[in-house]
Amino acid sequence: ISSFQVYIIQVSVGNHQWTVKHRYSDFHDLHEKLVSEKKIDKNLLPPKKIIGKNSRSLVEKRQKELEVYLQTLLVKFPVTAPKVLSHFLHFHLYVS
């Protein structure tokens, strides 16, 4: 039994689609960097939940919230994504 959840997020940019896999803590680290470097809204990231964090319904709900979070970031940086976001989304593997 794992003590953490890995979220599989579908990313699409233009005609490219791929998935990335990250723990919530990875999203949190990304968010902290973007808040300090790019001044994005600190309330944009869905909050960390403690109780029932591995229940199926919560995992599915959070996965959708994290997808919306990433979509919002991509809309916010339409031309050039910050390096930390590009790395998080594995752009270097998929977009030439």
Contact map, one row per residue, 1 for C-alpha under 8 A:
111000000000000000000000000000000000000000000000000000000000000000000000000000000000000000000000
111110000000000000000000000000000000000000000000000000000000000000000000000000000000000000000000
111110000000000000000000000000000000000000000000000000000000000000000000000000000000000000000000
011111000000000000000010000000000000000000000000000001000000000000000000000000000000000000000000
011111100000000000000011000000000000000000000000000001000010000000000000000000000000000000000000
000111110000000000001111000000000000000000000000000000000000000000000000000000000000000000000000
000011111000000000001111000000000000000000000000000000000000001000000000000000000000000000000000
000001111100000000111100000000000000000000000000000000000000001000000000000000000000000000000000
000000111110000000111000000000000000000000000000000000000000001001100000000000000000000000000000
000000011111000011110000000000000000000000000000000000000000000000100000000000000000000000000000
000000001111100011110000000000000000000000000000000000000000000000000000000000000000000010000000
000000000111111111000000000000000000000000000000000000000000000000000000000000000000000000000000
000000000011111110000000000000000000000000000000000000000000000000000000000000000000000000000000
000000000001111100000000000000000000000000000000000000000000000000000000000000000000000000000000
000000000001111110000000000000000000000000000000000000000000000000000000000000000000000000000000
000000000001111111000000000000000000000000000000000000000000000000000000000000000000000000000110
000000000111101111100000000000000000000000000000000000000000000000000000000000000000000000000000
000000000111000111110000000000000000000000000000000000000000000000000000000000000000000000000100
000000011110000011111000000000000000000000000000000000000000000000000000000000000000000000000000
000000011110000001111100000000000000000000000000000000000000000000000000000000000000000011000000
000001111000000000111110000000000000000000000000000000000000000000000000000000000000000000000000
000001110000000000011111111000000000000000000000000000000000000000000000000000000000000000000000
000111100000000000001111111000000000000000000000000000000000000000000000000000000000000000000000
000011100000000000000111111100000000000000000001000000000000000000000000000000000000000000000000
000000000000000000000111111110000000000000000000000000000000000000000000000000000000000000000000
000000000000000000000111111111000000000000000000000000000000000000000000000000000000000000000000
000000000000000000000111111111100000000000000000000000000000000000000000000000000000000000000000
000000000000000000000001111111110000000000001000000000000000000000000000000000000000000000000000
000000000000000000000000111111111000000000000000000000000000000000000000000000000000000000000000
000000000000000000000000011111111100000000000000000000000000000000000000000000000001100100000000
000000000000000000000000001111111110000001001000000000000000000000000000000000000000000000000000
000000000000000000000000000111111111000001000000000000000000000000000000000000000000000000000000
000000000000000000000000000011111111110000000000000000000000000000000000000000000001000000000000
000000000000000000000000000001111111111100000000000000000000000000000000000000000001000000000000
000000000000000000000000000000111111111111000000000000000000000000000000000000000000000000000000
000000000000000000000000000000011111111100000000000000000000000000000000000000000000000000000000
000000000000000000000000000000001111111000000000000000000000000000000000000000000000000000000000
000000000000000000000000000000001111111100000000000000000000000000000000000000000000000000000000
000000000000000000000000000000000111111110000000000000000000000000000000000000000000000000000000
000000000000000000000000000000000111011111010000000000000000000000000000000000000000000000000000
000000000000000000000000000000000010001111110000000000000000000000000000000000000000000000000000
000000000000000000000000000000110010000111111000000000000000000000000000000000000000000000000000
000000000000000000000000000000000000000011111100000000000000000000000000000000000000000000000000
000000000000000000000000000000000000000111111100000000000000000000001000000000000000000000000000
000000000000000000000000000100100000000001111110000000000000000001001000000000000000000000000000
000000000000000000000000000000000000000000111111000000000000010011001000000000000000000000000000
000000000000000000000000000000000000000000001111100000000000000000000000000000000000000000000000
000000000000000000000001000000000000000000000111110000000000000000000000000000000000000000000000
000000000000000000000000000000000000000000000011111110000000000000000000000000000000000000000000
000000000000000000000000000000000000000000000001111110000000000000000000000000000000000000000000
000000000000000000000000000000000000000000000000111110000000000000000000000000000000000000000000
000000000000000000000000000000000000000000000000111111100100000000000000000000000000000000000000
000000000000000000000000000000000000000000000000111111100110000000000000000000000000000000000000
000110000000000000000000000000000000000000000000000111110110000000000000000000000000000000000000
000000000000000000000000000000000000000000000000000111111110000000000000000000000000000000000000
000000000000000000000000000000000000000000000000000001111111000000000000000000000000000000000000
000000000000000000000000000000000000000000000000000000111111100000000000000000000000000000000000
000000000000000000000000000000000000000000000000000111111111110000000000000000000000000000000000
000010000000000000000000000000000000000000000000000011111111111000000000000000000000000000000000
000000000000000000000000000000000000000000000000000000011111111100000000000000000000000000000000
000000000000000000000000000000000000000000000000000000001111111110000000000000000000000000000000
000000000000000000000000000000000000000000000100000000000111111111000000000000000000000000000000
000000111000000000000000000000000000000000000000000000000011111111100000000000000000000000000000
000000000000000000000000000000000000000000000000000000000001111111110000000000000000000000000000
000000000000000000000000000000000000000000000100000000000000111111111000000000000000000000000000
000000001000000000000000000000000000000000001100000000000000011111111100000000000000000000000000
000000001100000000000000000000000000000000000000000000000000001111111110000000000000000000000000
000000000000000000000000000000000000000000000000000000000000000111111111000000000000000000000000
000000000000000000000000000000000000000000011100000000000000000011111111100000000000000000000000
000000000000000000000000000000000000000000000000000000000000000001111111110000000000000000000000
000000000000000000000000000000000000000000000000000000000000000000111111111000000000000000000000
000000000000000000000000000000000000000000000000000000000000000000011111111100000000000000000000
000000000000000000000000000000000000000000000000000000000000000000001111111110000000000000000000
000000000000000000000000000000000000000000000000000000000000000000000111111111001000000000000000
000000000000000000000000000000000000000000000000000000000000000000000011111111000000000000000000
000000000000000000000000000000000000000000000000000000000000000000000001111111000000000000000000
000000000000000000000000000000000000000000000000000000000000000000000000111111111100000000000000
000000000000000000000000000000000000000000000000000000000000000000000000011111111000000000000000
000000000000000000000000000000000000000000000000000000000000000000000000000011111000000000000000
000000000000000000000000000000000000000000000000000000000000000000000000000011111100000000000000
000000000000000000000000000000000000000000000000000000000000000000000000010011111110110000000000
000000000000000000000000000000000000000000000000000000000000000000000000000010011111110000000000
000000000000000000000000000000000000000000000000000000000000000000000000000000001111111000000000
000000000000000000000000000001001100000000000000000000000000000000000000000000000111111100000000
000000000000000000000000000001000000000000000000000000000000000000000000000000001111111110000000
000000000000000000000000000000000000000000000000000000000000000000000000000000001111111111110000
000000000000000000000000000000000000000000000000000000000000000000000000000000000011111111110000
000000000000000000000000000001000000000000000000000000000000000000000000000000000001111111100000
000000000010000000010000000000000000000000000000000000000000000000000000000000000000111111100000
000000000000000000010000000000000000000000000000000000000000000000000000000000000000011111111100
000000000000000000000000000000000000000000000000000000000000000000000000000000000000011111111110
000000000000000000000000000000000000000000000000000000000000000000000000000000000000011001111111
000000000000000000000000000000000000000000000000000000000000000000000000000000000000000001111110
000000000000000101000000000000000000000000000000000000000000000000000000000000000000000001111111
000000000000000100000000000000000000000000000000000000000000000000000000000000000000000000111111
000000000000000000000000000000000000000000000000000000000000000000000000000000000000000000010111
